[in-house]
């Protein structure tokens, strides 16, 4: 046996061993219940999305998927929990640019990077609503801007809620203040649920938040106002609300945000493939699609893993650019 033949045989043996190991990993996963970690308290839209998906995902994975809510620090506490756990796919993180791209830029205590996570599949895109407290004396975005300018000049800047420092909704508030040249005060919360409570209690003036059907009911009950959707045109699912493009002063203030399912970066590829297939199959389930649509979520188009990787890289660059535009500084 020559050296080259022996080397080739050894290499083939190693490759066969790796293939067998990979196959075993895919066959063994998941061997126990999987946690779907939501980085906000129960009751908010993120929680609703998770509970819309988890039963179908359980069926597709062949194991129970347990929704676990862990809020705080713009979602970074939950994100860090993923990184502290083994890279075995047993924790699937329901995340967005809020927690994994923006929080590391805004919170000095956050030490992880976006690149420490791998996006497995997109789930949905959320429309953003311009919400106001019920007793705010305005009924449109243009009226709000006139009121906000008057209040700022009187030394009473309006307040805007967010789900935490550095969250997308914090950036939207800062950007709104910057483009209108109207001082506004940021009031951070641990999640949408407590922010909604204070908005309905008139403890905060506005909240630029992902729209869910619950807001439609709250407006009908007179508990808050939906001044506009940050869309470029009226969409059928929210046709009763003005698009921000219909305003005179904020025609181009159009934004949305996506939600996806992530795992720790070094999760074995066979495990990632299993999760990817289970989530992709879940996106075609009628109950999941109708449940997401009922909460005004635009169901994501399933992507290949290669396309998902590119989408995450592109999304990271996009949101880092937004943070840079308002000179976001870690605190």
N, C-alpha and C positions, 0 to 999 in steps of 0.2 A: 504494500500500500504506500503510495507516494504521500508526501507531506500535503500536497494540494488536495488529493482525494480525502485524506483524513480530515483536513480542515473543512472541506465541503460537507462531509458526513456529520461532523460535529455541529456545523452551522444548521444543517437540516434538522438535527436532533433538537437543537435549541428552539428553532422556529416551530417545530411540531409541538414541543412542550408549551410554548407560549400560546399556540392556537388552542391546545387542550385546556390550558388555564383560563383563557378568555372565554371559551365555550362553557366551562364550568361556572365561571362568574355569572354569565348571562342566565344559565339554567338555574342557578341557586338564588338569584335575585328576583323578587324580594322573598326572603324566607320568614319574615315577620312583619307586623304592621309598620307602615310608612307614615312619617309625620309630614304634614303639609303646614309649614310654618308661615304664619301671617304676621307681619311686623307692626301690627296696630291692634288696639283693643277690639273686642267683639262689638258688633253693632254698626260699624262703618261699612262703606262700600267694599273695601278690600275683603272684609269678612264675608260679605254676601257673595262675592265672586268665588271665594274658596269653597263655600258651602253649596254653591251651584255646581261646582266641578267635582268635588271629592267623591261622591258616590259612584259616578261613572268611572272616574279614575281608579277607584278601588276595584271595580269589576274588570277593568282592562289590565290592571297589574296583578290581579288574583290575590290581593291582600287588602286588608282594611287600611284606608287612608284617614288618619286622624288629624283634624284641624286644630292647630295650637296657636293661640294668640299671644304675642309678646310685644307690647308697645314700648316706646321710649327712644329718645335720642334720634329722632327722624328715621326710625326703623333700624338704626345701626346696632342696637342691642341684639335684636333677633339675627341680624346678618352675622354678627360676631359669634353667635351661638352655633351657626352653621360651620364657621371656620374652626371652632374649637372641637367639633365632632369629627369622627373618622370620615374620610372621603369614600363612603360606601353607598351613597344614594339613599340612605335611610331617612335623611331629612331633605325634603324638597322645599326650596324657598320661593314663596310667591312674592316677587319683587318688581321694582320699576326703577327708572332713573333716580327717583327720590332717594332710595336707601343706598344704592350701590354706586351711583355716579356722583350725586350731589352732596350727600352726607360727608364723604371723605374730604370734600373741598371746603365744607362749612364748619365742621366740628374738629377742633384740633386734637381732641382725645381719640378720634377714630384713626386707627393705624392701618386698616386694610385698604386695598385698592380695588377698583372695578375689576381689574384683571385677575383677582383672586377667585372670581366666580365664573361659571360657564352658563350661558343662557342655553337652555335645552329646547324651548319652544315658546313662541308668543302665544298669548291667550286672547287678549282683547285690547282695544283702544278705547280710552274713556274720553268723552266730550267734557269740556270744562264749562261750568255754569258760573255766572256772575250773581252771587247770592247776597241779599241784604236783609238786615233785621226788619221785622214787620212794621215797626214804627219809624223807620227812616223816611223823612218827608220827600221821597223821590219815587218816580215810577218808570224811569228809563236811565240808561247809562249817561246820556247827555245831561239830564237833570242831576244825576249823582255828581258829575264832575263840577257843575256849577256850585252845588251844595258843599262839596269837599273843599273847593278853593275858598269859599266864604268861611268855612269853619277853620281852615288852616290860618287864614289871615286874622281870625279872632283868637288865635292861640289854642284852638281846640282841634288838632288834627284828627281826622277819622282813623279808626283802628281796623286792621285787617287780620283775619285769623290764618293760621297755617298749621300743618301737622308736625311742625318742628323747624328749627333753624336749618337753613340750607335745603329744605324741601322744595319741590317744584313750585308749590303754592306760595312759599316765601319769596322765591325768585319772581313769580308773577306779580306779587304785590309790590316788590321793589321796582320791577320794570314798569308797572303802572304808574308808580310815583315819579319815576324818572322821565317817562315819555310825556307825562302831563305837567311836569314841574310843580306838582302839588305834594307837600310833605304829608306823609302818612305814618302811622305807628304800627309796628309789627307786634302781634300777640301770638306766640307759639303755643301749640297744644301737643299732647302725646298721640293724637289720632283725630280722625274726622268726627267720631262720636262725641267726645267732649267739646270739640269746636262747635258742632251743631247745637249742642245744649246751650252754650253761651250765646250763640247767634240767636236762637229762639228766645232766650232770656234777655235779649237786648244788651248783653254785656260786651259785645263786639259788633262793629258796624257792618262789615262785609266779609265774605269768604269766597275766594275763587277756588272752586272745588270740583272734583269729578262728579258729573251729574248721575244721579240714580233716580228711579221712579219715586222713591220715598219723598224726594223734594217736591215732586208734583203734587202729592197728597198734602204735604205740609203747606204748600202755597194755597191750595184749595181751602185748607182749614184756617188760613190767615195767620200762620205761625212764622212765615218768612216770605220774602219776595224773590222771584227769579227775574232779574232785570234783563238778562241776555244769555246766550250761549256763545262761547268764543269760537264760533264757526264762521267760515267765509260765506256760507249760505244756509238757509233754513233746511234742515234735514227732516225727512218725513216723521221720524220717531220723536222729534221735538218741535214740530211745526208751529205749535202754539206760542213759542217763545222767539223773540227777535234774535237774529244773528248779530254778532258784534259789528259785522260789516255794514249793518243798517244804521249804525250811529253816525253822527257827523264828525265826532272827534277821535274815534278809535277804530276806524274802518279796518286797519291792518293788524289789530291786536288779536290775532287768531292763533290758538294753541290747542293741543291735545296731548295726551300722555298714554303710553302703552304699559301693559302689565304682562309679565312673563314668568316662567318657572325656571329656577336656577338650581344648580348643584355646586358643590365645592369644585374648584378647578381641576384637581387631580383625580376626580372620580374615574374609575376604569371605563374605557370606551364601551365595552359590552354592556355595562350597566347604564351608561348614558343612552345607548341605543334602545334599550328596553323602555326607559322612561320616555324617551322621545316618541316612540311608537305608541305608547299608552296615552300620552297627552294628545298626539295627533289624532288618534282614533276618537278620543273624547270630544274633540272639536267638531266632529261630524255627527255627534249624538244629538237628536232633536231636542231632548230635554235640556241639555247644556246650552245649545244655541238659543232656544226660546227663553231660558232663564237669564242668559247674558243680555239678550235683546230687551227683555222686560225691564232691565236696569240701565237701558240706554247705552250698553256696551256694544261697540262694533266688533263682532267676532273676527279674530285674526285669521288671515289666510295661512294655512299650514306651510311651513318652510322646511327644506332639507336641513340637516345639521350644518352643512357647509354654508348655506344661505343664512342660517340663524347666527352662526359665528360672525359673519360679515355684518349682519344687522346690528349686533351688539357693539362691534367696533365702531360702526358709523354712528350709532346712537350715543356712544360715549363721547365721541368727538363733538357731536352736535350740542349736547348738554353742557359739556365743559366750555364750549364757546359762549353759551348763554350766561353761564356763571362769570366768565371773564368780562362779558359786556357790561355787567353791573358792578364789576370789581368786588366780587364776593370774597370776603376774607375769613379764614378760619377763626373761630372763637372758642 
